[in-house]
Amino acid sequence: DETPVAAGPGWAKKLPWNVQLALGVLERRKDPEWSAFLDSWPAAPALPKDLEEEELEEAQDEDLEVKAGGTFFWLEDRYEDAREAYEAAESDSFPWSEEDFRWALAHVWSRCLRLDLGSQRRRLLVPLLDLGNHDSNPSASFEHLPSERAVCLVALRDMQ
C-alpha cells in the first residue's frame, strides 16, 4: 500500500481526526514497509504543551499558557479514549504507551497537510513532503493531483 497514512484504524473512527492519524502512524510503525521511514523521524518536536511553567511565563502570553496547559490535559484524555476504544474493539491491552501516543500526535500536528477538496477537507501525512518547506517566504507548495491520487511538491520560484 503506497498511499499516505490518511486515517487511523477502524476502531478509532469516533476519535478526533488528529488522534486517528496518530494511531495510524503507530500502527504503520509495525509494518516493515513503513517502519524504517517512521523510525527515521526525529524526537517529537517541542510544542508549547512541553514547556516548563517558567518558560511559558517568559513568553508573557497568558493565552499561550492557558492553551498549553489545556493541551497537556487534552492529550491525557485522548490517550485514555484511544485505549478504551482499542480494548473494546480488540479485547486486548492497548499496545502503545502514552509516550508513543504523544510522539505520534506531536508529529501529526507538525507534519500534517490539509487538503481542501471542495466541500470536504482531508488531513494526511505524505512521506518526505512534510520536510520540503518551512520558511516564512516559501519556495514551494504542495498540489493535489486527484487523477493520479498524488500530492506533489511544486516550486514557486526558480531554485538555485
ROZANU-641491 format. One record per residue: x, y, z of N, C-alpha, C, O in turn; residue in three letters. Coordinates in pm, whole numbers, plus 50000, padded with zeros to 5 digits. Example, Ala and Ser with C-alpha at 12.3 -4.5 7.8 and 13.67 -1.06 7.14 Angstrom:
BEGIN
513194943150780512304955050780513204967050780514244966850846ALA/512854977550708513674989450714512905000350787513415011450804SER/
END
This chain:
BEGIN
500854988250000500005000050000500895012450000501555015350100ASP/500925019749891501815031249876501145044449919501775054949910GLU/499915044049965499205056349996499675062150129500115054750217THR/499585075350144499945081450271498975076950381497855072850352PRO/499415077750506498515074950617497435085650614497725097350638VAL/496205081750586495125091550573494125090450687493345099750708ALA/494135079650758493215078050870493725066850958494625059250921ALA/493135066051072493545055751165492755042951145492015041551048GLY/492935033851237492245020951229490735022451247490255032351302PRO/490005012451199488545012751205487985014951344486985021851359GLY/488605009151444488105010551580488235024751635487675027751740TRP/488985033451566489245047051613488375057551545488555069451570ALA/487435053651461486675063051379485925073851457485665084551403LYS/485585071351582484845081351661485765091151734485305100451800LYS/487055088951722488035097751786488345109551696488085108851576LEU/488895120551751489245132151667490205128551555490965118951565PRO/490165136351447490975133451328492455131951360493115122951307TRP/492985140751447494415140351475494795127951556495895122751541ASN/493895123351640494135111051715494085099151620494925090151630VAL/493125098951528493055088151429494355087451348494905076651326GLN/494825098951304496045099251224497255094551305498085087051254LEU/497345098751431498445094351517498395079251538499435072551537ALA/497205073751558497065059351575497435052051445497995041051449LEU/497105058051330497525052351203499035051751191499585041951141GLY/499715062251238501185062551238501715051351327502625044051287VAL/501155049951446501625039651537501415025651479502275017051493LEU/500275023451415500035010351353501025007751239501504996551222GLU/501315018251160502235016551047503665013851093504465008251018ARG/504005017851215505365015051265505645000151273506804996051271ARG/504594992051282504764977351287504954971351148505354959851135LYS/504664979151044504724974450906506144976550853506614987950852ASP/506834966050808508214967650760508354977850646509414983950631PRO/507304979550566507394989250457507395003650508507855012650438GLU/506905005950627506815019350683507755021650801508135032950829TRP/508135011150869508855012850995510175020450980510495028851064SER/510955017650877512235024750860512005039750842512715047950900ALA/510995043250762510695057450743510215063850873510745074250913PHE/509255057850939508705063851062509745064151174509765073551254LEU/510585053951181511625053851283512715064151255513495067551344ASP/512765069151131513755079551099513305093351146514105102751147SER/512035094651184511575107551234512355110951361512665102151441TRP/512675123551378513425127551497512535126851621511365123151615PRO/513125130451732512325131451854511155140851826511235149551740ALA/510095138851899508915147351879509305162051894510055165551985ALA/508795170551806509135184751817508585190651946507525186551994PRO/509305200152002508855206852124507675215852089507755224051998ALA/506605214152162505415222252143505145229852272505675226252376LEU/504325240452268504065248052391503645239352510503965242552624PRO/502925228552484502505219752593503685213352666503545208752779LYS/504865213152600506055206852657506915216452738507865212152804ASP/506605229152735507435239052803507185238852954506085235753000LEU/508235242053028508115243453172507345256253203507285265253120GLU/506765256853321505955268453360506755281553348506225291753305GLU/508025281153388508865293253381509055297753235509045309753205GLU/509225288053146509405291453004508135297552946508195306852866GLU/506995292352986505725298052939505545312252992505055321052920LEU/505945314453116505845327953174506725337853099506345349453082GLU/507905333353053508805342052977508175346952847508485357952800GLU/507295339152791506615343152667505665354852691505285361752596ALA/505295357252815504395368152853503125368152769502675378452720GLN/502575356352755501345354752678500435345352757500565333152751ASP/499505351452830498625343652917497795333552837497555322452884GLU/497355337552719496565328452635497375316052597496845304952597ASP/498655317952565499525306652533499665297352654499605285152639LEU/499835303052773499945294952893498705286352915498805274452945GLU/497535292352899496275285252919496115274152816495735262852850VAL/496395277252689496255267252584497255255752602496905244152578LYS/498475258852643499485248452663499045238952773499165226752759ALA/498545244352881498055235952990496855227552948496765215852982GLY/495955233652874494775226552826495145215252731494545204552736GLY/496145217552646496575207252552497175195352625496965183952586THR/497925198052730498525187252808497445177852860497555165652847PHE/496395183552918495315175252973494455169252863493935158152879PHE/494285176352752493545170952638494225158152589493555148352559TRP/495555158452582496315146652539496095134752631495915123452584LEU/496115137152761495865126252856494485120152833494335107952831GLU/493485128652815492115123852793492005116152663491345105752659ASP/492625120952555492535113952426493285100752428492875091252361ARG/494365099952504495075087252520494135077052584494035065652539TYR/493455081252690492515072152757491375068252664490955056652663GLU/490855077852586489795074752489490265064352388489535055052356ASP/491495066052338492045056752238492245042952301491925032752240ALA/492775042752421492995029952490491665022552509491565010652482ARG/490655029752556489345023552579488715018652449488145007752446GLU/488815026352342488265022252212488965009752161488325000552110ALA/490275009352174491044997652130490654985252209490374974752151TYR/490634986552339490354975052423488924969952404488674957952416GLU/487974978952376486594974752349486494967352216485744957652204ALA/487254971752117487184965651984488054953151971487674943651904ALA/489204953152035490184942552014490254932552129490904922152116GLU/489604935552240489654926852359491094923552397491404912152432SER/491934933352391493344931452421493874944252485493214954652480ASP/495054943652543495654955552603496154964952496496654960652392SER/496004977852520496444988252428497954986852407498704986752505PHE/498424985752281499824982452258500814994252265502014992152250PRO/500325006452287501225017952285501215025152419500195025952487TRP/502375030252454502495038052578501995052252552501795056452438SER/501795059352661501405073352647502515081352579502235090752505GLU/503755077552602504895084152536504835081952384505055091252307GLU/504545069552341504375066652197503275075352138503435081252031ASP/502155076052208500995083752161501355098452148501015104752047PHE/502025103952247502425118152243503395120652127503295130852058ARG/504325111452105505275112551994504525113151862504775122051780TRP/503615103851841502875103351715502005115751697501945121251587ALA/501335120051801500455131651789501255144451765500815152951687LEU/502395145951828503235157751803503685158151657503735168851597ALA/504005146651601504395146251460503215148951369503375155551266HIS/502045144151403500855147351323500645162351323500415168351218VAL/500715168551439500495183051448501545190951370501235201451314TRP/502775185951365503825193751298504035189951151504685197451079SER/503505178551105503775173750969502545172350881502675169950761ARG/501385173750937500155170950864499875181550756500095193450776CYS/499385176850642498925185750534497405186050537496755176250572LEU/496845197350499495395198350487495055200950342495525210650281ARG/494235192250287493745194050150492295198250155491475191750219LEU/491975209150089490595213350075490095208149942490565212349836ASP/489145199049948488615192449829487165196649808486255188549821LEU/486975209349776485615214449761484925215049896485335222649983GLY/483885207049912483145207250038483775198150144483295197650257SER/484805191050108485445181650200486875185950231487575191250144GLN/487305183650352488675186550393489335173550436488755165950513ARG/490525170950386491295158950422492595163150487493245172550443ARG/492955156250591494255158250654495035145350638494515134550663ARG/496295146650597497085134650573498565137350590499015148850591LEU/499295126550603500745126950609501265121250477500855110450435LEU/502155128650414502745124150288504245122750312504925132650338VAL/504775110450304506195108550333507095118150254506945119750133PRO/508005124250325509035133450276508505147150237509235156950248LEU/507265148250193506725161250154506685170850273506895182850257LEU/506425165550390506355173950510507685180550543507715190150620ASP/508775175750487510095181450513510475192050410511515198550424LEU/509655193950310510035202150195509995217050211510625224050132GLY/509305222450309509135236850312508825241850452507775238650508ASN/509715249550509509495255350640510095269350642511105271650708HIS/509485278450571510035291950559508875301750553507815298650498ASP/509075313550610508025323750604507845328950461506785334450428SER/508865327450376508765330750234508965317650157510065314950110ASN/507915309750145508075296150090508585295949947508255304449865PRO/509395285949919509925283749784509115272949712509295270749592SER/508245266249785507465255449725506125254249796505925259549905ALA/505225247449730503915244749784503535230549743504225224349662SER/502455225549798502025212349754500755213649672499965222949689PHE/500595204149583499465204249491498845190249489499555180249484GLU/497545189749494496825177049490496485173649346495905181949275HIS/496845161749302496535156849167495565145049180495995133549187LEU/494255147949184493295137249210493315126049106493105114449141PRO/493575129348981493565118948878494675108748899494565097248856SER/495745112848966496865103748991496925099249137497835092049177GLU/495945103649216495925100749360497275104349422497875096349493ARG/497715116549394499045120649437499015134749494498135142749462ALA/499985137549579500255150949627501705153649591502595145949626VAL/501945164849521503285167949470503795180949529503025189949561CYS/505095181749543505775193849585506095201749458506695196549364LEU/505685214549456505825222749335506615235349371506275242149468VAL/507655238449293508455250549316507625262949285506895263249186ALA/507735273149368507035285649347507915296049278507425306349232LEU/509215293349271510165302449206511385294249165511525282549203ARG/512265300449089513485293649047514315290049170514445297849265ASP/514865278049167515715273249277517175273849232517495271349115MET/518035277149324519445278049290520225266949351521435266149333GLN/
END
